[in-house]
C-alpha cells in the first residue's frame, strides 16, 4: 500500500466519520489531532520541579490519549538509565511535556506519571515500544495499561512507511534524516540544559505520535472493519513484552470505529 492510497483512505474516512471509539473511553478526532506546531509558544514544557510534575500529571490525566517516549543514557553505565520521559497530549491544542527524571526520585515519577501511564482508560501511543515499556517498568515500577505501537500497526496494515522519521515526514510534515535521529538518540541525555535540537527532537518523539496514531487507526478502521473486534492495543506491559515481535491482537481492550457501520446505513 502506497502513501497516496493511505491519504485517499483517510480522506474517505473523514467524509464518513468523526472519530474512533474504545471500550474504555470514547475517542474523538480532537483526542489525537494536535492543532499547533511544536514551535508554538509554550507547546513544549520542561518539567524539573515537583510542582511542575504534579501539574503535568493533572493535565495528562484529563486526556484520552497520550504519546510517550523515553530517552536513556548508556555511556559509563552498565545497564543505562532513563534521563527523560516525554509525554504529549492533544489537549489545549497540543502540549509536549519533557519530564527530567534525573530531578525526581523513582517514587515521585511513579506517583505522578504512574497515575496516567497505568490508567487503562488512557491510550498510550509508542513507536517500537518494547524497550521504553521495559525501562519504565524496571526503573519506576510503572506497569503500563492500554498501549498502542504505531510501528506494529503500520506493519500489520502493510504500510511501507514504518520508520519513525518517515512517518514524521509523511504524516506530520516534520523532516529529519535517519542519520540525525540516530545521532540525537545516542547523544548525552544527562546534559543540562539540553541543547535546543535535543529539546525539539525529544518533544517530536512523543508529540508526533498522536497524529501518526490518528492516521493509522483511521486507515485500519476503513480497511479492516471486521478485524476491529480485535485490536493493536496491548492490555498491559507484561503482555507486550511476551509478544513484542508481532502486533498484538488483544480482544480484551478493543479499539473500534463505531461510525463505519452507521455511515453504511
NORTAZI-V416914 format. One record per residue. N is the residue number from 1. SS is DSSP state (a for helix, b for strand, c for the rest). OMEGA is omega in degrees with one decimal (999 if undefined). Layout:
# NORTAZI-V416914
n->N ss->SS omega->OMEGA
n->N ss->SS omega->OMEGA
This chain:
# NORTAZI-V416914
n->1 ss->c omega->-177.6
n->2 ss->c omega->-175.0
n->3 ss->a omega->-180.0
n->4 ss->a omega->176.3
n->5 ss->a omega->177.5
n->6 ss->a omega->179.6
n->7 ss->a omega->179.5
n->8 ss->a omega->178.5
n->9 ss->a omega->179.3
n->10 ss->a omega->178.1
n->11 ss->a omega->178.1
n->12 ss->a omega->178.8
n->13 ss->a omega->-177.9
n->14 ss->a omega->-179.5
n->15 ss->a omega->-175.2
n->16 ss->a omega->-165.5
n->17 ss->c omega->-177.6
n->18 ss->c omega->-179.1
n->19 ss->b omega->179.9
n->20 ss->b omega->177.7
n->21 ss->b omega->174.3
n->22 ss->b omega->179.2
n->23 ss->c omega->-175.5
n->24 ss->c omega->177.5
n->25 ss->c omega->177.4
n->26 ss->b omega->176.5
n->27 ss->b omega->176.7
n->28 ss->b omega->179.5
n->29 ss->a omega->-177.7
n->30 ss->a omega->177.9
n->31 ss->a omega->-174.3
n->32 ss->a omega->-174.0
n->33 ss->c omega->174.4
n->34 ss->c omega->-172.1
n->35 ss->c omega->-178.7
n->36 ss->c omega->-179.3
n->37 ss->c omega->178.5
n->38 ss->c omega->-179.6
n->39 ss->c omega->-179.8
n->40 ss->c omega->-177.8
n->41 ss->c omega->176.8
n->42 ss->c omega->177.1
n->43 ss->c omega->178.1
n->44 ss->b omega->178.5
n->45 ss->b omega->176.9
n->46 ss->b omega->-173.4
n->47 ss->b omega->-178.0
n->48 ss->c omega->173.2
n->49 ss->c omega->-178.3
n->50 ss->a omega->177.3
n->51 ss->a omega->179.5
n->52 ss->a omega->178.7
n->53 ss->a omega->178.8
n->54 ss->a omega->175.9
n->55 ss->a omega->177.4
n->56 ss->a omega->179.6
n->57 ss->a omega->-179.7
n->58 ss->a omega->179.3
n->59 ss->a omega->-176.3
n->60 ss->a omega->-178.5
n->61 ss->a omega->178.0
n->62 ss->c omega->-178.6
n->63 ss->c omega->173.5
n->64 ss->c omega->-178.1
n->65 ss->b omega->173.4
n->66 ss->b omega->172.5
n->67 ss->b omega->-173.7
n->68 ss->b omega->172.7
n->69 ss->b omega->-176.7
n->70 ss->b omega->173.5
n->71 ss->b omega->-172.0
n->72 ss->b omega->177.8
n->73 ss->b omega->-175.5
n->74 ss->c omega->-172.6
n->75 ss->c omega->177.4
n->76 ss->c omega->179.4
n->77 ss->c omega->-177.4
n->78 ss->c omega->-176.8
n->79 ss->c omega->-173.5
n->80 ss->c omega->179.6
n->81 ss->b omega->-177.0
n->82 ss->b omega->179.2
n->83 ss->b omega->-174.6
n->84 ss->b omega->174.8
n->85 ss->b omega->-178.9
n->86 ss->b omega->177.9
n->87 ss->b omega->-176.1
n->88 ss->b omega->178.7
n->89 ss->b omega->175.4
n->90 ss->c omega->178.9
n->91 ss->a omega->177.5
n->92 ss->a omega->177.1
n->93 ss->a omega->179.4
n->94 ss->c omega->-178.9
n->95 ss->b omega->176.8
n->96 ss->b omega->177.5
n->97 ss->b omega->175.4
n->98 ss->b omega->-174.8
n->99 ss->b omega->179.3
n->100 ss->b omega->-175.2
n->101 ss->a omega->177.7
n->102 ss->a omega->-178.6
n->103 ss->a omega->-172.3
n->104 ss->c omega->172.1
n->105 ss->c omega->177.6
n->106 ss->a omega->-179.9
n->107 ss->a omega->178.7
n->108 ss->a omega->177.4
n->109 ss->a omega->179.3
n->110 ss->a omega->-177.4
n->111 ss->a omega->-173.8
n->112 ss->a omega->-178.1
n->113 ss->a omega->177.7
n->114 ss->a omega->177.8
n->115 ss->a omega->179.7
n->116 ss->a omega->-171.1
n->117 ss->a omega->178.2
n->118 ss->c omega->-179.0
n->119 ss->c omega->-178.1
n->120 ss->c omega->178.6
n->121 ss->c omega->179.7
n->122 ss->c omega->178.5
n->123 ss->b omega->178.2
n->124 ss->b omega->-176.2
n->125 ss->b omega->176.8
n->126 ss->b omega->167.3
n->127 ss->c omega->-174.6
n->128 ss->c omega->-162.2
n->129 ss->c omega->-166.6
n->130 ss->a omega->-177.4
n->131 ss->a omega->-178.4
n->132 ss->a omega->-179.9
n->133 ss->a omega->179.3
n->134 ss->a omega->-179.7
n->135 ss->a omega->-180.0
n->136 ss->a omega->179.5
n->137 ss->a omega->-175.1
n->138 ss->a omega->-174.8
n->139 ss->a omega->-173.2
n->140 ss->a omega->-178.9
n->141 ss->c omega->177.1
n->142 ss->c omega->-179.2
n->143 ss->c omega->-171.6
n->144 ss->c omega->175.5
n->145 ss->b omega->172.9
n->146 ss->b omega->-178.4
n->147 ss->b omega->178.8
n->148 ss->b omega->178.1
n->149 ss->b omega->-177.2
n->150 ss->a omega->176.9
n->151 ss->a omega->179.5
n->152 ss->a omega->179.9
n->153 ss->a omega->178.0
n->154 ss->a omega->178.1
n->155 ss->a omega->-179.3
n->156 ss->a omega->-179.1
n->157 ss->a omega->-176.4
n->158 ss->c omega->179.7
n->159 ss->c omega->-178.8
n->160 ss->c omega->-177.0
n->161 ss->c omega->-176.5
n->162 ss->c omega->175.2
n->163 ss->c omega->-175.5
n->164 ss->a omega->-179.3
n->165 ss->a omega->177.1
n->166 ss->a omega->177.2
n->167 ss->a omega->174.3
n->168 ss->a omega->-176.2
n->169 ss->a omega->-174.2
n->170 ss->a omega->-171.7
n->171 ss->a omega->-172.0
n->172 ss->a omega->-178.2
n->173 ss->c omega->174.5
n->174 ss->c omega->-171.6
n->175 ss->c omega->176.1
n->176 ss->c omega->-179.5
n->177 ss->c omega->177.3
n->178 ss->a omega->179.3
n->179 ss->a omega->178.6
n->180 ss->a omega->179.6
n->181 ss->a omega->-180.0
n->182 ss->a omega->-179.9
n->183 ss->a omega->179.1
n->184 ss->a omega->179.7
n->185 ss->a omega->-178.0
n->186 ss->c omega->-179.1
n->187 ss->c omega->-176.2
n->188 ss->c omega->-178.2
n->189 ss->c omega->174.4
n->190 ss->c omega->-172.1
n->191 ss->c omega->175.5
n->192 ss->c omega->-0.3
n->193 ss->c omega->174.2
n->194 ss->c omega->174.1
n->195 ss->c omega->-179.6
n->196 ss->a omega->-179.5
n->197 ss->a omega->175.8
n->198 ss->a omega->-179.8
n->199 ss->a omega->-178.7
n->200 ss->a omega->178.7
n->201 ss->a omega->-178.4
n->202 ss->a omega->179.4
n->203 ss->a omega->-179.4
n->204 ss->a omega->-177.8
n->205 ss->a omega->178.5
n->206 ss->a omega->-174.7
n->207 ss->a omega->-176.8
n->208 ss->a omega->-179.3
n->209 ss->a omega->-178.7
n->210 ss->a omega->-179.9
n->211 ss->a omega->177.8
n->212 ss->a omega->179.0
n->213 ss->a omega->178.8
n->214 ss->a omega->-178.8
n->215 ss->a omega->-175.6
n->216 ss->a omega->179.1
n->217 ss->a omega->178.1
n->218 ss->a omega->177.8
n->219 ss->a omega->179.0
n->220 ss->a omega->179.5
n->221 ss->a omega->-178.2
n->222 ss->a omega->-174.8
n->223 ss->a omega->-172.0
n->224 ss->c omega->-176.9
n->225 ss->a omega->-179.7
n->226 ss->a omega->-180.0
n->227 ss->a omega->-176.3
n->228 ss->a omega->166.8
n->229 ss->a omega->171.0
n->230 ss->c omega->-177.5
n->231 ss->c omega->178.5
n->232 ss->c omega->-179.0
n->233 ss->b omega->177.6
n->234 ss->b omega->-177.9
n->235 ss->b omega->179.3
n->236 ss->b omega->-172.9
n->237 ss->a omega->-179.1
n->238 ss->a omega->177.6
n->239 ss->a omega->176.7
n->240 ss->a omega->-178.0
n->241 ss->a omega->-178.6
n->242 ss->a omega->-173.1
n->243 ss->c omega->-172.9
n->244 ss->c omega->-178.6
n->245 ss->c omega->-179.8
n->246 ss->c omega->177.9
n->247 ss->c omega->179.1
n->248 ss->c omega->171.9
n->249 ss->c omega->-171.3
n->250 ss->c omega->-174.9
n->251 ss->c omega->-177.3
n->252 ss->c omega->-178.2
n->253 ss->c omega->-166.6
n->254 ss->c omega->167.7
n->255 ss->b omega->-179.1
n->256 ss->b omega->-179.8
n->257 ss->c omega->-169.5
n->258 ss->c omega->-171.4
n->259 ss->a omega->-179.5
n->260 ss->a omega->-179.3
n->261 ss->a omega->-180.0
n->262 ss->a omega->-176.6
n->263 ss->a omega->179.7
n->264 ss->a omega->-178.9
n->265 ss->c omega->999
